Amino acid sequence: MRYRVVAVGRIRDAALRTACDEYLKRLTRYARVETVEVKDDTRLEQALGPDERVVALTRLGEPWSSDDLARRSAVWDQEGRAVALVVGGADGLPASVLERADGRWSLSALTLPHELARLVVLEQLYRAFTIRKGEPYHRSG
């Protein structure tokens, strides 16, 4: 299975870059996961594959729990369709990406910087896989 985090902008903060790299490394145990950085939001749609499941990260999306993401990712893996998790820039996602999206996921009602949102997406994807495997990383309760 292939997952891509498609995001506007680069991660400039070294600590956030290191944290993202760590989760990408951990995720290699479960799936092929990569990040794709585009210069601006007008290039987001071009970065999406024609057959990819598109999940738009938007404050106005559905608030998924870690368990929800684990269940959804299990279904996605069974379907065998690549998944693009799309993180917008300062102005959010363009209407064309929102319209194309197969789902809309809200990380929080808060507005998050794209760099931090990307880290949260990678961490939650890692957490979802550990939930699915019954590994001790996730502690619910």
Secondary structure, DSSP 8 states (H G I E B T S, - for coil): -EEEEEEES----HHHHHHHHHHHHHHTTTSEEEEEEESSGGGHHHHS-TT-EEEEEEEEEEE--HHHHHHHHHHHHHHT--EEEEE-BTTB--HHHHHH-SEEEES-SS---HHHHHHHHHHHHHHHHHHHHT-TT----
